[in-house]
Amino acid sequence: MLPSRRVYQWLIIGTFVGVAIAFLGGSFDSPSLALGLAVALIWDMTVMALTLVDGQRTQEHRVEVSRQPLQRLSIGRENPVHLTVKTRDRPATLQIRDDYPQAFTVNPPVLTVSLPARHQEDLTYTVFPAQRGEYDWGRIQVRQLGTWGLGWSDWKVPQPQTVAVYPDLIGLRSLSIKLSLQTTGNIRQAKRLGTGTEFAELREYSTGDDPRLIDWKATARRSRLLLRVLEPEQEQTLIILLDRGRLMTAQVKGLARFDWGLNAALSLALAGLNRGDRVGIGVFDRQMHAWMPPERGQNHLAKIIDRLTPLQPVLLEPDYLNAVTTVTQQQTRRALVVLLTDLIDQTASAELLLAMSRLAPRYLPFCVTLRDAQIDLQAQTLTQDISQSYARAVALDLLTQRQIALAKLKQKGVLCLDAPAHQITEQVVDRYLQLKARGQL
């Protein structure tokens, strides 16, 4: 049992009453001093006794609190956690604090609510995990205010559970819905005539269409001009290489750069599988630590997630040449090879430039670099003193050297995408879909 704020207010009032009576006598040896002390003591003892009674009576009417089973959480997302509260035959004023992992950012940490009698309510708070792994939830601490508002009845509800934090599964679900809508036509897909090799559908001829695409046999059968709509070839091969070396350990927007890259890699794999491509993926530093050969089907994505989730970035320099060699040995047919990494300048990234250039022209190399948005902000911020000016000059130089290195890659026939790490997922998926629509692979 814990006293409420009202108890302290009544205790203060009792103290003031006792002091006022004591001062009426005008001297310390007067009977009014003893009377004031007696009044204050009796008052305080009465308040405390009522508080104990109030707390004891509340125990007979305690609410029921339970946590709904937690599913896998997504890193870098606000994941909802749901608590169910049931009241009995009396209204209840509650304070509830779940024993969530201390490494998480929680909003709000304490749930405060007033509920009517015989009522069930679902309460929600969110947790923001910044690292993958397994985390333990403990007991739920509940405080219920007594009927008189004097004492809080305090107890804990055992709800132990271990939950795994995965890559951005929430983002994958959203992307899956988006791709499914595009595929079924709820979001109309722009199909370019004559840019693919696979037949998609027939549609009526419109002014301005290429007459070479008219299907004369279908036109003769239906007595109206019909065109063949072609799509890019399906069942192509997409290879994703994810660097987990030194540069990928840096923190960007609260997450390691590797985690942003992992989220992008999984989203790209989902998009490839959704479009019917064979998707393979590898994670490397000095050597290839995880290699999953190209396969088709949505079951392949679940295998990829389970295989890559335990991996963490390391303080090692990546061996790009070894990673590219592994790909060329495993994949002899032409494929889109996407490398997610980061670079500094032309000199420091010489091995990356050499490795990617070796892929062209047999493969279609695509280098995706995850930029730190803080450097962009530093370069764009107007400075007021010398130290800020030096910091801005360094940021501008880093961006300039980065652009030079990317220009070298483009000269060697490498596709490039350089974007802030926290925005890379959407941009790399959009770029892949553009490549598919244009039939570049």
C-alpha positions in Angstrom: 0.0 0.0 0.0 1.2 3.5 -0.9 -0.2 6.8 0.3 -1.7 9.0 -2.4 -1.1 12.8 -2.8 -4.3 13.4 -0.9 -2.9 11.8 2.2 0.0 14.2 2.3 -2.3 17.1 1.9 -4.4 16.0 4.9 -1.2 15.4 6.9 -0.1 19.0 6.1 -3.5 20.3 7.1 -3.3 18.4 10.4 0.1 19.8 11.1 -1.0 23.4 10.5 -4.0 22.9 12.8 -1.8 21.6 15.6 0.7 24.5 15.2 -2.2 27.0 15.2 -3.5 25.7 18.4 -0.1 25.7 20.0 0.5 29.3 19.1 -2.7 30.4 20.8 -1.1 29.9 24.2 1.6 32.4 23.4 4.4 30.4 25.3 6.0 27.0 25.0 4.9 25.9 28.5 1.2 26.6 28.0 -1.4 23.9 27.9 -2.2 24.9 24.3 1.2 23.6 23.1 0.4 20.1 24.4 -3.1 20.3 23.0 -1.8 21.3 19.6 0.7 18.4 19.5 -2.1 16.0 20.6 -4.5 17.3 18.0 -1.8 17.0 15.2 -0.8 13.5 16.4 -4.4 12.2 16.6 -5.2 13.8 13.2 -2.2 12.2 11.5 -2.8 8.8 13.1 -6.4 8.9 11.9 -5.4 9.8 8.4 -2.9 7.0 8.3 -5.4 4.5 9.7 -8.0 5.5 7.1 -5.3 5.1 4.4 -4.5 1.6 5.5 -8.2 0.7 5.5 -8.6 2.2 2.1 -5.7 0.2 0.7 -6.9 -3.0 2.3 -10.4 -2.6 0.9 -9.0 -2.1 -2.6 -7.3 -5.5 -2.5 -10.8 -7.1 -2.6 -11.6 -5.3 -5.8 -8.3 -5.5 -7.8 -8.5 -5.3 -11.5 -7.2 -8.0 -13.8 -4.3 -7.0 -16.0 -2.7 -9.1 -18.8 -0.3 -8.4 -21.7 -1.4 -9.7 -25.1 1.2 -12.1 -26.5 4.0 -10.2 -28.2 5.0 -11.0 -31.7 8.4 -10.4 -33.3 9.4 -6.7 -33.0 10.8 -4.5 -35.8 14.1 -2.6 -35.2 13.8 1.1 -35.7 10.0 1.2 -35.5 7.4 2.1 -32.9 6.1 -1.3 -32.0 2.8 -1.4 -30.2 2.4 -3.4 -27.0 -1.2 -4.1 -25.8 -2.4 -4.6 -22.2 -5.9 -5.8 -21.4 -7.5 -4.4 -18.2 -10.8 -5.7 -16.6 -12.5 -4.0 -13.7 -14.8 -5.7 -11.2 -17.8 -4.2 -9.3 -16.2 -0.8 -8.7 -14.7 1.9 -10.8 -10.9 2.0 -10.8 -8.2 4.6 -11.1 -5.0 2.9 -12.2 -1.3 3.4 -12.9 0.3 0.6 -14.9 4.0 0.2 -15.7 5.2 -2.8 -17.7 8.6 -4.4 -17.1 9.9 -3.8 -20.6 13.6 -4.1 -21.6 15.5 -1.1 -20.4 17.4 -0.8 -23.7 14.1 0.3 -25.4 12.7 3.7 -25.7 9.1 3.6 -24.4 6.1 5.9 -24.9 4.5 6.4 -22.5 6.5 4.6 -19.7 3.5 4.7 -17.3 -0.2 4.3 -18.3 -2.7 6.2 -16.2 -6.4 5.5 -16.7 -9.8 5.7 -14.9 -12.3 3.0 -15.8 -15.9 2.3 -14.9 -17.1 -0.8 -13.1 -17.4 -4.1 -15.0 -15.5 -2.8 -18.0 -12.7 -4.1 -20.2 -10.2 -1.8 -21.8 -7.2 -2.3 -24.2 -4.3 0.0 -23.4 -1.4 0.5 -25.7 2.2 1.8 -25.4 5.0 1.6 -27.9 8.6 0.4 -27.7 11.4 1.5 -30.0 14.2 -1.1 -30.2 17.6 0.1 -31.6 19.3 -3.3 -31.7 18.3 -6.7 -32.9 18.4 -9.7 -30.5 16.3 -11.3 -27.9 14.8 -9.4 -24.9 12.9 -10.3 -21.8 9.7 -8.8 -20.5 9.0 -9.2 -16.8 6.1 -8.5 -14.4 3.5 -5.8 -14.9 3.4 -3.4 -11.9 -0.2 -2.2 -11.1 -1.3 0.5 -8.7 -5.0 0.9 -8.0 -6.4 3.9 -6.0 -8.7 3.2 -3.1 -12.3 4.3 -3.1 -11.6 7.2 -0.7 -8.6 8.3 -2.8 -6.2 7.8 0.2 -4.1 4.7 -0.6 -2.7 3.0 -3.7 -2.9 -0.8 -3.6 0.4 -1.9 -5.3 1.0 -5.4 -6.8 2.8 -7.1 -9.7 1.3 -9.5 -12.3 3.7 -12.2 -13.5 3.9 -12.0 -17.3 7.4 -13.3 -18.3 8.0 -13.4 -22.1 11.1 -13.5 -24.4 10.7 -11.6 -27.6 13.0 -11.3 -30.6 13.8 -8.0 -32.4 14.0 -8.6 -36.1 14.8 -6.3 -39.0 12.0 -4.0 -40.2 9.1 -6.5 -40.5 6.6 -3.7 -40.3 8.1 -2.1 -43.4 8.2 -5.4 -45.2 4.5 -5.9 -44.5 3.7 -2.5 -45.9 5.8 -3.0 -49.0 4.2 -6.5 -49.5 0.8 -4.9 -49.6 1.9 -2.1 -51.9 3.5 -4.6 -54.4 0.4 -6.9 -54.2 -1.9 -4.0 -55.0 0.3 -3.0 -58.0 0.3 -6.6 -59.2 -3.5 -7.0 -59.0 -4.1 -3.7 -60.7 -5.7 -1.8 -57.7 -2.9 0.6 -58.3 -2.6 0.9 -62.0 0.8 -0.1 -63.3 2.3 1.9 -66.1 3.2 -0.7 -68.8 5.4 0.5 -71.6 4.7 -1.0 -74.9 7.5 -2.7 -76.7 10.0 -2.5 -73.8 9.7 -6.1 -72.8 9.7 -9.6 -74.3 6.9 -11.3 -72.4 3.3 -11.1 -73.4 1.1 -9.5 -70.7 -2.3 -8.7 -72.2 -4.3 -7.4 -75.2 -5.8 -4.0 -75.3 -7.6 -1.9 -77.9 -5.5 0.3 -80.3 -5.4 4.0 -79.4 -4.3 6.9 -81.5 -0.5 7.2 -81.2 0.2 3.5 -80.4 2.9 1.7 -82.4 1.2 -0.1 -85.2 4.0 -2.7 -85.2 2.5 -4.1 -81.9 -0.9 -4.8 -83.5 -1.9 -8.5 -83.1 -3.5 -9.2 -86.5 -4.8 -12.6 -85.6 -6.6 -11.3 -82.5 -7.8 -8.3 -84.5 -9.3 -10.6 -87.2 -11.1 -12.8 -84.6 -12.7 -9.9 -82.7 -13.1 -7.4 -85.6 -11.3 -4.5 -83.8 -7.7 -3.5 -83.6 -5.9 -5.0 -80.7 -2.4 -4.5 -79.4 0.0 -6.8 -77.6 1.2 -5.4 -74.3 4.7 -6.6 -73.4 6.4 -6.7 -70.1 10.0 -7.1 -69.1 11.1 -10.7 -68.9 10.3 -12.4 -65.6 12.4 -15.0 -63.7 15.6 -13.0 -63.9 18.2 -13.1 -61.2 18.8 -10.6 -58.5 21.9 -10.9 -56.3 22.2 -8.7 -53.1 25.5 -8.3 -51.4 25.5 -6.6 -48.0 28.7 -5.2 -46.4 29.0 -5.7 -42.7 32.4 -4.2 -42.3 33.8 -1.2 -40.4 32.0 1.6 -42.1 28.7 -0.2 -41.5 29.1 -0.1 -37.7 28.5 3.7 -37.6 25.3 5.0 -36.0 22.9 6.9 -38.3 19.6 8.2 -37.0 19.8 5.9 -33.9 20.5 2.6 -35.8 23.7 1.1 -37.1 24.3 1.7 -40.8 24.3 -2.1 -41.2 20.7 -2.3 -39.9 19.5 0.3 -42.4 21.3 -1.8 -45.1 19.8 -5.0 -43.8 16.3 -3.5 -44.0 16.9 -2.3 -47.5 18.3 -5.7 -48.5 15.2 -7.6 -47.2 12.8 -5.1 -48.9 14.7 -5.5 -52.2 14.6 -9.3 -51.8 10.8 -9.1 -51.2 10.3 -6.9 -54.3 12.4 -9.3 -56.4 10.5 -12.3 -55.3 7.2 -10.5 -55.8 8.2 -9.8 -59.4 9.1 -13.4 -60.1 12.9 -13.1 -60.0 15.3 -15.5 -58.5 16.9 -13.8 -55.5 20.2 -14.6 -53.8 21.9 -12.8 -51.0 25.3 -12.7 -49.3 26.7 -10.9 -46.2 30.4 -10.3 -46.1 33.4 -8.6 -44.4 36.8 -10.2 -45.0 35.0 -13.3 -46.1 31.5 -14.3 -47.1 29.7 -15.1 -43.8 26.2 -15.9 -45.2 25.5 -16.9 -48.8 22.0 -18.0 -50.0 21.9 -19.0 -53.6 19.2 -17.5 -55.9 15.8 -19.1 -55.5 12.2 -18.1 -56.1 9.1 -18.1 -54.0 7.9 -16.3 -50.9 9.2 -19.1 -48.6 12.7 -18.0 -49.6 12.2 -14.6 -48.0 11.4 -16.3 -44.6 14.6 -18.3 -44.9 16.6 -15.1 -45.7 15.2 -13.3 -42.7 16.0 -16.1 -40.3 19.5 -16.5 -41.7 20.4 -12.8 -41.7 18.8 -11.6 -38.4 21.5 -12.8 -36.1 24.3 -11.1 -38.0 25.9 -8.0 -36.6 28.5 -5.5 -38.1 32.1 -5.9 -37.2 35.2 -3.7 -37.1 36.9 -5.3 -40.1 37.7 -3.9 -43.6 35.5 -5.6 -46.2 37.0 -7.7 -49.0 35.0 -6.6 -52.0 37.0 -8.6 -54.5 36.4 -11.8 -52.6 32.7 -11.1 -52.4 32.4 -10.4 -56.1 34.5 -13.4 -56.9 32.1 -15.6 -54.9 29.2 -14.2 -56.9 30.8 -14.8 -60.3 31.7 -18.4 -59.3 28.2 -19.2 -58.0 26.2 -17.3 -60.7 27.3 -17.7 -64.3 24.2 -16.3 -65.9 23.7 -12.6 -66.2 22.2 -11.0 -63.1 21.6 -7.7 -61.4 24.2 -7.5 -58.6 23.3 -5.0 -55.9 26.0 -4.1 -53.4 24.9 -2.2 -50.2 27.9 -0.5 -48.6 29.4 2.9 -48.0 32.4 4.8 -49.4 34.6 7.7 -48.4 36.7 8.8 -51.4 38.4 7.5 -54.5 41.5 6.4 -52.7 40.0 4.7 -49.7 37.4 3.0 -51.9 39.8 1.8 -54.6 39.0 -1.9 -54.0 35.3 -1.2 -54.2 35.7 0.5 -57.5 37.9 -2.3 -58.8 35.5 -5.0 -57.7 32.4 -3.4 -59.1 34.1 -2.7 -62.5 34.9 -6.4 -62.8 31.2 -7.2 -62.9 30.5 -5.1 -66.0 29.5 -5.8 -68.7 28.7 -9.5 -68.1 26.5 -8.6 -65.1 24.6 -5.4 -64.3 26.4 -4.0 -61.3 24.5 -1.6 -59.0 26.3 0.1 -56.1 24.1 1.4 -53.3 25.8 3.7 -50.7 24.3 4.7 -47.4 25.1 8.3 -46.7 25.0 9.9 -43.2 22.3 12.6 -43.3 24.2 14.5 -40.5 27.0 15.2 -42.9 24.5 16.7 -45.3 23.1 18.9 -42.6 26.5 20.0 -41.5 27.4 20.9 -45.1 24.2 23.0 -45.6 24.3 24.8 -42.3 25.5 28.4 -42.3 28.3 28.9 -39.8 28.8 31.6 -37.2 32.3 30.9 -35.8 35.7 29.4 -36.9 35.1 25.9 -35.3 31.8 25.6 -37.1 33.3 26.8 -40.4 36.0 24.1 -40.1 33.4 21.4 -39.5 31.4 22.6 -42.5 34.5 22.6 -44.7 35.2 19.0 -43.7 31.6 18.0 -44.5 31.7 19.7 -47.9 35.1 18.0 -48.7 33.7 14.6 -47.7 30.7 15.0 -49.9 32.9 16.2 -52.8 35.2 13.3 -52.5 32.2 11.0 -52.3 30.8 12.3 -55.6 34.2 11.9 -57.3 34.3 8.2 -56.3 30.7 7.7 -57.4 31.5 9.4 -60.8 34.4 6.9 -61.3 31.9 4.0 -60.7 29.5 5.4 -63.2 32.3 5.8 -65.8 33.0 2.0 -65.5 29.3 1.2 -66.2 28.2 0.8 -62.6 24.7 1.9 -61.7 24.8 4.1 -58.5 22.4 5.2 -55.8 23.6 7.4 -53.0 21.0 8.3 -50.4 20.7 8.9 -46.7 20.7 5.7 -44.8 17.3 6.1 -43.3 15.8 6.7 -46.7 17.6 4.0 -48.6 15.0 1.3 -48.5 12.3 3.1 -50.5 14.7 4.5 -53.0 16.5 1.2 -53.8 13.2 -0.6 -54.3 11.9 2.1 -56.6 15.1 2.0 -58.6 14.9 -1.8 -58.9 11.3 -1.5 -60.1 12.4 1.1 -62.7 15.1 -1.2 -64.0 12.6 -4.0 -64.4 10.1 -1.8 -66.1 12.7 -0.5 -68.6 14.1 -4.0 -69.2 17.7 -2.9 -68.5 18.6 -6.3 -67.0 
